[in-house]
């Protein structure tokens, strides 16, 4: 069962959410859409430089036309990374919010537990959802209730 939120998670609350994801998930993904820039080659170099700090944790890159929060006529490069101390630090410092993964950063942050989506963000439409079935101990529900009640 998916639960959707339209509120952003910002600052220390965002960093707490990343900590929780680190405990619950084993990988995450970020998206770089193609065809949105005048020069895609330049754009890919720009984004690859941003992602250089976590290159050693890259599992794979797939060219996809759909992912958890988007279906597009074009394609995007979806980068899948191990969730480890290095990548946790990267996620906590490169953005200050869930919806901050846009404008100069890759978009659509997604966390996975195995092959199942734990949490997925659509940055430009400003919503996220999480899989309640993967929150059996209620840690994420508790965090979100505290933030949005």
Backbone bond lengths (Angstrom), bond angles and torsions (degrees), N, CA, C in turn:
res aa  C-N    CA-C-N  psi(-1)  N-CA   C-N-CA  omega(-1)  CA-C   N-CA-C  phi
1 X - - - 1.453 - - 1.531 108.61 -
2 X 1.314 115.83 128.50 1.453 120.95 -179.34 1.518 110.37 -98.27
3 X 1.314 116.08 139.93 1.457 122.16 176.39 1.529 107.47 -120.43
4 X 1.336 116.82 128.98 1.462 122.13 -174.14 1.522 111.01 -109.36
5 X 1.332 114.90 142.94 1.466 122.95 177.69 1.522 109.45 -130.65
6 X 1.334 116.52 145.14 1.456 121.36 177.61 1.533 111.97 -111.27
7 X 1.308 117.28 3.23 1.462 121.81 177.08 1.527 108.90 -92.43
8 X 1.328 115.56 144.64 1.453 120.76 177.29 1.531 109.48 -81.30
9 X 1.304 116.45 155.60 1.461 123.15 173.02 1.521 105.61 -111.28
10 X 1.342 116.39 118.97 1.462 121.91 -166.57 1.527 111.68 -124.48
11 X 1.331 115.35 151.31 1.462 122.75 169.96 1.513 113.56 62.31
12 X 1.320 115.93 -132.40 1.462 121.12 -176.88 1.524 111.19 -62.00
13 X 1.331 117.23 -33.01 1.463 120.31 177.09 1.526 110.35 -64.86
14 X 1.328 116.89 -39.54 1.471 121.67 176.18 1.533 109.90 -61.26
15 X 1.316 117.08 -46.86 1.466 120.38 179.81 1.534 111.10 -62.98
16 X 1.328 117.45 -35.91 1.466 120.93 175.56 1.524 111.16 -65.20
17 X 1.313 116.55 -39.27 1.462 120.64 177.52 1.526 110.66 -63.58
18 X 1.323 117.35 -40.69 1.466 120.92 177.63 1.538 109.59 -64.17
19 X 1.329 117.44 -40.17 1.479 121.10 176.05 1.525 110.48 -58.74
20 X 1.324 116.20 -44.03 1.456 120.49 179.80 1.530 110.28 -65.10
21 X 1.318 117.06 -43.15 1.466 120.64 177.26 1.526 110.41 -59.40
22 X 1.313 116.28 -39.68 1.461 121.81 178.91 1.534 111.07 -59.56
23 X 1.321 116.72 -35.85 1.468 121.08 179.17 1.525 112.62 -77.37
24 X 1.335 116.69 -29.77 1.465 121.14 -171.78 1.528 114.49 -100.06
25 X 1.326 116.97 -21.96 1.469 120.74 -169.85 1.522 111.59 -120.37
26 X 1.331 115.23 162.69 1.449 119.75 178.69 1.525 113.28 -115.64
27 X 1.331 117.28 -12.96 1.462 119.44 177.71 1.520 110.18 -153.65
28 X 1.327 114.68 166.24 1.454 121.23 175.98 1.518 107.88 -143.99
29 X 1.321 115.46 167.86 1.460 120.61 179.67 1.522 109.57 -138.12
30 X 1.326 114.28 152.39 1.459 123.83 173.52 1.518 107.89 -132.46
31 X 1.330 116.74 152.95 1.458 121.99 -172.74 1.528 110.86 -120.48
32 X 1.324 115.18 136.04 1.466 121.16 170.45 1.519 106.56 -121.66
33 X 1.328 115.47 109.87 1.464 120.33 -178.39 1.520 110.60 -74.78
34 X 1.311 115.33 144.44 1.457 121.57 178.03 1.530 108.79 -99.12
35 X 1.299 115.62 156.70 1.458 120.36 175.16 1.515 114.72 80.99
36 X 1.316 118.66 4.10 1.462 121.18 179.31 1.525 112.21 -93.21
37 X 1.318 116.12 -8.99 1.454 120.66 -173.54 1.525 110.34 -118.55
38 X 1.304 116.37 153.84 1.461 121.14 177.12 1.517 109.78 -61.23
39 X 1.338 116.32 -38.30 1.452 121.13 -178.38 1.533 108.37 -127.80
40 X 1.330 116.02 96.19 1.470 120.41 -178.19 1.523 112.36 -62.57
41 X 1.333 117.15 -34.27 1.466 119.62 -179.95 1.530 110.25 -62.97
42 X 1.321 116.90 -44.34 1.466 120.69 177.59 1.522 110.22 -63.22
43 X 1.328 116.49 -43.48 1.465 120.94 -178.90 1.530 110.71 -60.88
44 X 1.323 117.63 -43.18 1.466 120.38 179.91 1.530 110.52 -63.14
45 X 1.314 117.79 -40.76 1.470 120.97 177.15 1.529 110.35 -62.70
46 X 1.330 116.90 -42.74 1.461 122.20 178.78 1.531 110.61 -58.68
47 X 1.333 116.31 -49.60 1.462 120.30 -178.22 1.527 111.94 -69.66
48 X 1.306 117.24 -37.64 1.468 119.56 178.74 1.524 110.69 -62.96
49 X 1.319 116.54 -34.23 1.459 119.64 175.83 1.531 109.91 -64.68
50 X 1.328 117.18 -41.84 1.476 121.74 177.90 1.529 111.44 -61.79
51 X 1.323 116.69 -34.66 1.461 121.99 -176.81 1.528 112.96 -91.30
52 X 1.320 117.12 -1.31 1.463 121.45 -176.18 1.511 114.35 -57.26
53 X 1.326 117.67 -32.84 1.471 121.45 -178.98 1.525 113.01 -62.17
54 X 1.332 117.07 -23.73 1.469 119.76 -176.06 1.532 112.15 -118.37
55 X 1.303 116.19 16.53 1.467 120.76 -178.14 1.528 112.68 -55.56
56 X 1.325 117.33 -36.80 1.464 120.47 -178.44 1.539 112.07 -67.54
57 X 1.317 118.33 -15.15 1.469 122.19 -179.93 1.527 112.98 -99.57
58 X 1.339 116.56 2.83 1.461 120.50 179.83 1.525 110.27 -66.29
59 X 1.317 116.51 125.92 1.464 122.37 176.03 1.519 108.92 -86.46
60 X 1.344 114.87 -51.28 1.458 120.31 178.79 1.516 110.20 -167.61
61 X 1.328 114.90 161.45 1.459 122.24 172.78 1.526 105.95 -121.63
62 X 1.328 115.85 131.94 1.460 120.59 178.13 1.520 108.76 -123.12
63 X 1.307 116.37 139.72 1.464 120.89 171.17 1.527 106.26 -87.76
64 X 1.339 115.67 118.70 1.460 120.64 -173.46 1.532 110.36 -133.05
65 X 1.323 114.95 153.80 1.461 120.25 174.45 1.526 111.16 -105.40
66 X 1.331 116.37 -6.49 1.467 120.31 173.21 1.520 109.39 -149.92
67 X 1.322 114.18 152.41 1.459 123.45 175.78 1.510 106.54 -151.27
68 X 1.286 118.83 -175.47 1.477 123.32 -168.20 1.525 114.66 -47.53
69 X 1.327 119.11 -39.48 1.459 120.84 -172.69 1.531 114.09 -115.48
70 X 1.322 118.36 2.12 1.461 120.13 -174.05 1.522 111.57 -148.11
71 X 1.326 114.86 144.59 1.449 122.73 168.05 1.525 105.07 -128.79
72 X 1.322 117.47 127.11 1.450 120.65 -174.77 1.523 111.02 -129.53
73 X 1.320 116.08 156.04 1.463 119.98 176.53 1.522 110.51 -73.61
74 X 1.320 116.24 -30.49 1.453 120.64 177.78 1.513 110.19 -88.81
75 X 1.320 114.94 -155.24 1.456 119.29 177.38 1.520 109.88 -131.13
76 X 1.304 113.94 166.44 1.458 121.57 177.79 1.519 107.78 -140.78
77 X 1.308 114.88 157.43 1.457 120.10 171.84 1.524 106.98 -93.95
78 X 1.324 115.76 120.63 1.456 121.43 178.61 1.529 107.05 -106.89
79 X 1.332 115.06 119.31 1.459 122.37 -175.98 1.521 109.28 -101.72
80 X 1.321 116.13 122.09 1.461 122.84 -179.92 1.528 108.79 -104.51
81 X 1.334 115.41 128.04 1.463 121.87 -176.42 1.515 111.68 -125.07
82 X 1.327 115.37 151.07 1.458 120.77 169.16 1.523 107.36 -66.45
83 X 1.306 116.63 142.67 1.462 120.99 174.06 1.525 106.58 -96.39
84 X 1.323 116.12 106.45 1.455 122.83 -177.50 1.526 108.33 -138.53
85 X 1.306 117.50 -177.54 1.477 120.75 -178.18 1.526 111.98 -56.32
86 X 1.321 116.48 -42.57 1.464 120.96 -178.61 1.529 111.75 -64.61
87 X 1.323 116.15 -46.18 1.467 118.76 -178.46 1.529 111.52 -73.83
88 X 1.331 116.53 -32.01 1.473 119.57 174.89 1.528 109.63 -59.53
89 X 1.319 116.61 -46.54 1.469 121.92 178.62 1.535 110.86 -60.61
90 X 1.315 116.18 -42.19 1.465 122.14 177.41 1.534 110.09 -57.81
91 X 1.331 116.51 -50.58 1.467 120.87 -178.39 1.524 111.86 -63.28
92 X 1.313 116.88 -36.05 1.466 120.83 -177.81 1.528 112.99 -75.87
93 X 1.320 118.02 -21.12 1.468 119.72 -175.96 1.527 114.59 -108.29
94 X 1.319 118.52 -22.98 1.477 120.23 -177.20 1.522 112.44 -80.14
95 X 1.308 116.72 -23.85 1.463 120.95 177.31 1.522 108.17 -136.41
96 X 1.314 115.50 157.05 1.460 120.62 177.59 1.525 111.65 -109.63
97 X 1.361 115.97 8.13 1.461 118.66 -179.37 1.525 110.64 -162.67
98 X 1.321 116.11 162.76 1.466 120.68 176.05 1.523 111.47 -61.90
99 X 1.332 116.47 -42.87 1.459 119.57 -177.68 1.529 111.99 -81.17
100 X 1.320 117.38 -2.46 1.458 122.24 179.32 1.519 113.97 -75.46
101 X 1.335 117.07 -7.80 1.460 120.54 178.23 1.523 109.30 -81.06
102 X 1.340 113.66 76.07 1.465 123.82 -177.55 1.528 106.77 -170.75
103 X 1.285 118.19 167.60 1.472 123.20 175.24 1.524 112.44 50.06
104 X 1.309 115.10 82.84 1.453 120.53 178.61 1.512 113.75 92.05
105 X 1.325 117.35 -6.00 1.460 122.54 174.67 1.529 107.99 -127.35
106 X 1.324 116.83 158.48 1.469 117.82 171.46 1.532 109.40 -59.24
107 X 1.319 116.32 163.08 1.464 121.43 -175.44 1.524 112.01 -110.78
108 X 1.317 113.51 174.74 1.463 123.82 165.71 1.526 113.19 53.83
109 X 1.311 115.09 61.91 1.453 122.33 176.11 1.529 109.82 -61.05
110 X 1.333 115.87 131.49 1.464 121.84 179.85 1.520 108.78 -135.22
111 X 1.329 116.67 139.31 1.457 122.18 176.21 1.522 109.27 -115.34
112 X 1.335 115.80 142.63 1.456 122.13 -177.66 1.516 111.08 -126.46
113 X 1.314 114.82 141.67 1.451 122.51 167.94 1.522 104.64 -112.83
114 X 1.321 116.08 106.45 1.461 119.78 -169.77 1.513 108.11 65.82
115 X 1.307 116.90 -128.38 1.466 121.07 178.61 1.526 112.80 -99.39
116 X 1.333 116.95 5.83 1.468 120.59 -177.79 1.525 110.71 -100.87
117 X 1.326 115.07 139.96 1.460 120.84 176.08 1.521 108.96 -68.79
118 X 1.324 115.78 127.65 1.465 121.98 173.85 1.528 109.25 -93.31
119 X 1.339 116.22 -45.72 1.470 121.79 179.38 1.522 107.41 -151.80
120 X 1.319 117.54 139.60 1.462 122.64 179.09 1.522 109.75 -139.23
121 X 1.330 115.82 139.69 1.463 123.00 -175.61 1.526 109.77 -118.29
122 X 1.316 116.88 134.70 1.459 121.82 167.66 1.520 105.52 -106.04
123 X 1.317 115.66 99.57 1.466 121.87 -171.38 1.526 112.90 -62.72
124 X 1.341 117.08 -49.55 1.468 118.17 -173.40 1.528 113.09 -75.65
125 X 1.328 118.13 -20.42 1.464 120.03 175.52 1.523 112.01 -98.76
126 X 1.316 115.97 -1.92 1.462 124.27 173.51 1.525 114.34 55.29
127 X 1.331 114.42 60.43 1.453 120.24 169.34 1.524 108.46 -149.50
128 X 1.309 115.59 160.56 1.450 120.89 171.66 1.515 108.98 -143.72
129 X 1.310 114.90 158.14 1.459 119.22 174.74 1.522 108.73 -134.99
130 X 1.316 114.84 158.81 1.457 119.38 173.87 1.519 109.33 -136.28
131 X 1.305 114.73 159.54 1.443 123.07 -177.68 1.527 108.81 -93.23
132 X 1.332 116.56 105.24 1.473 121.11 -177.70 1.519 112.37 -61.70
133 X 1.320 117.30 -28.00 1.460 120.68 179.70 1.527 112.04 -64.30
134 X 1.341 116.54 -25.71 1.466 120.54 179.79 1.524 112.04 -92.52
135 X 1.327 116.98 6.71 1.464 122.20 179.08 1.522 108.71 -115.35
136 X 1.330 115.84 52.59 1.466 120.97 -173.19 1.526 113.30 -60.94
137 X 1.322 118.03 -29.92 1.466 119.89 178.69 1.525 112.73 -89.42
138 X 1.339 117.17 -4.80 1.465 121.72 175.50 1.519 115.41 76.99
139 X 1.329 118.08 13.31 1.469 120.42 -179.10 1.527 112.77 -61.15
140 X 1.331 116.36 -45.67 1.469 119.30 -178.91 1.524 110.97 -69.69
141 X 1.318 117.44 -42.83 1.466 120.68 177.52 1.527 109.89 -57.79
142 X 1.317 117.40 -43.84 1.470 120.89 179.05 1.520 111.84 -61.58
143 X 1.331 116.15 -44.88 1.465 120.28 178.57 1.526 110.97 -60.79
144 X 1.315 117.60 -46.25 1.466 121.22 -177.72 1.525 111.17 -68.77
145 X 1.314 118.25 -38.04 1.467 120.29 176.15 1.508 111.13 -61.53
146 X 1.332 115.75 -42.39 1.472 120.01 178.33 1.528 110.15 -62.51
147 X 1.315 118.04 -38.43 1.464 121.54 -177.62 1.529 113.20 -75.37
148 X 1.310 116.92 -38.67 1.463 120.33 -168.53 1.524 114.90 -111.82
149 X 1.306 118.80 7.08 1.471 120.17 179.38 1.511 111.40 -84.68
